[in-house]
Amino acid sequence: MDNKLNIEVYKFNHKQDYLPYYKQYTIKFKEDDTVEDLLDAINSLEKIGYEKSCNVSINKLFVNSRESIENVINKLGKDLKIEPISKFRAKNDLIIDKNDYLGKLNRFNQFLKEDELLKYEKELELLYYSSNSINYNRDYIGDHSLLIAYDIIKNKPEYKKAILNILSDENNGIYNYTSSKKRMFNYDDSVDEKVEYLFELVGEHTKPLLAQNKYLSSFFNKLMKKDESVSKEESNTQKNVDIKQYFENFNIAYYADDQDLNIEKYIIDSKATFIKTDMQHEQMPKRNFTQNTKLLRAIAADILLDAKDNNADFLIVKDEQLISLFDKDQDKLASISGREIDMIIISFSQFLMLLSGEKDKEVLGLDKHKVKVDFLASA
């Protein structure tokens, strides 16, 4: 059995290094080893900063160092990149400054005993730092706060109103939530269920305000008339397409909140190069209100720039309700990111129509797109 791992470890000492860097190691492992055993082995070769039972990021998945190497290999392979759970807060290699996390725990001092707070401190750190939302809003109360809030409301209902006031904060409250399901090595699905429950409570608590918001933001409702008229049955029928128009020499990326092998298959069958991007399945806010429009657009901008930086010629978007955000609001996304984007966006149904040989921009609905679909310019 090949018992060697190729490992890159993040290196940065805030007292002496100007920029972070990575060191490479080849480490032998045993079947019953944990991630922490790996770190111990590396540390015996060259000192690295880490803590016992610490949380780390491995190949961009957040995991505790007590996780078995066997499980990690089964999921991620034998080429591993180990990084701190917050590179922004890195102090010494994998050791970070946790004052932001601890400070946000302190907001519950008046509701919880010291031993309760300590229990949450140990249990919820990984959930807090795995949230992508804090990368966009460092003042976000954090996913850990949502779980603490859930427990307090359930077990100490006398504090319900005070807790809902915290969650309802327009700028930094629950509206910033994005699921960490695809960012954690082991994810508890009950987290999303608890957050969904909290959304219902917050909705009742702030009913006069939320009455003016729809479940989806206004730009999510600007669907193309043609797309609105496509029935679910017709969409399913479109999944079997006789390809008449190919995309040789094109680089095509797609965005969907989950991997869609059907989209990937059609991109490959079209003879295009399928471009995989880091953010092709990035999670957006579960519920979209005017309060989290800024977060939503910031994530959307990064998704588009990720596709652009990977030389995609255009981006297929699975959820047709997002076309308006990615296409018509692209100037706003560019303003947020500080970079020009100019990325062609098409829906999956439009891509299937193109593959079937359709070239008429009006029939396709592409005449309504803000970013010109230049490969149909002469059609």
Secondary structure, 3 states (H helix, E strand, C coil): CCCEEEEEEEECECCCCCCCEEEEEEEECCCCCEHHHHHHHHHHHCCCCCCCCCEEEECCEEEECCCEHHHHHHHHCCEEEEEECCHHHEEECCEECCHHHHHHHHHHCCCCCHHHHHHHHHHHHHHHHHCCHHHHCCCCCCHHHHHHHHHHHHHCHHHHHHHHHHHCCCCCCHHHCCCCCCCECCCCCHHHHHHHHHHHHHHHHCHHHHCCCCCCCHHHHCCCHHHHHCCHHHHHHCCCCCCCCCCCCCEEEEECCCCCHHHHHHHHHCCCEECCCCCCCCCCCCCCCHHHHHHHHHHHHHHHHHHHHCCCCEEEECCHHHHHHHHHCHHHHHHHHCCCCCCEEEEHHHHHHHHCCCCCHHHHCHHHCCCCCHHHCCC
